[in-house]
Amino acid sequence: MDQPKIERVLRLMTLMSGSVEYTIDELADKLETSYRSIYRYIDTFKQCGFAVEKIHGNVYRLAKLSPKYPDLDKLVYFSEEEAYMVNRLIDRLDPTNSLKAGLQRKLAAIYSSTSIADYIDKRSNAANVEALSRAIREKRSVRLLNYESGHSGQIRDRRVEPFGFTTNFIDVWAYDLEDGRCKIFKISRMEEVEVLDAEAWAHEPEHERQGMDIFRMAGKEEFRVRLRLSMKAKNLLVEEYPLAERDLTQEPDGRWILDTGISAAAGAGRFVSGLAGEIEILEGEPLRAWLRDNARALLKL
């Protein structure tokens, strides 16, 4: 079996073991193959000892053989932070270790070839990601039904042009047709996504992803911060934000320097404010300004 077929079979296994039920025709569309091929793959699964359940009609699923085993999708998906941490662990293996190269190849293959739409736990989120993925692929606008805004506190419909997911796969980048600018929308705050098939993108040249910093904050303009951290602060930082490890250097006295780009002050600000006395701001006036402006609100937390 050649590589494209192997990847197709692996994707089929993931789709059939996830939280969303697909018909044979839907599986064929997703994998860009014929329904006859899907049936042949299912027969192969059965011959290899997998338990295949017929749910109803032409909907089939790979059954869980034992409650102690998780869903297949949870075995193969890594977020950017998870992939970074696993790579770090593999890198620490001795170069002569015969397993090292194979582990790195497998991780790279899994991380680069999987689709976020197949790896969302909640059924509602899965359906929304599927709809957003189709809209992105077909360049269509969508209506986010009953979207809960974290800024205004309002719950209302939003018309947007989605064009990409964030690296942690929790949000979607979209052009807001009401405000006329690109924003991040949290998928968990969408009750439902309605694809507007008759409404093609009208603002594609304006679709622009903003930077995402180590604190998972997005923004158009990046500014640099330099922080001196105690060992306690450094450990808490890396535990909560693993990508920060790439921007840390140790000083002779045992403290650490974080020198990194920040897309928005709020993420770093909340972290710094929670560790008063453990972190010294060496550079980053926008961060200092944010802490001054929010000092009263932070005291109430």
Buried (B, 14 or more C-beta within 10 A) or exposed (E): EEEEEEBBBBBBBBBBBBBBBBBBEBBBEBBEBEBEBBBEBBEEBEEEEBEEEEEEEBBBBBEBEEEEEEBBBEEBBBBBBBBBBBBEEBEEBEEEEEEBEEBBEEBEBBBEEBBBBBBBEEEBBBBBBBBBBBBBEEBBBBBBBEBBEEEEEEEEEBBBBBBBBBBEBBBBBBBBBEEEEBBBBBBEBBEBBBBBEEBEBEBEEEBEBBBBBBBBBBBEEEBEBBBBBBEEBBEBBBEEBBBBBEBBEEEEEEBBBBEBEBBBBBBBBBBBBEBEEBBBBEEBEBBBEBBEEBEEEBEEE
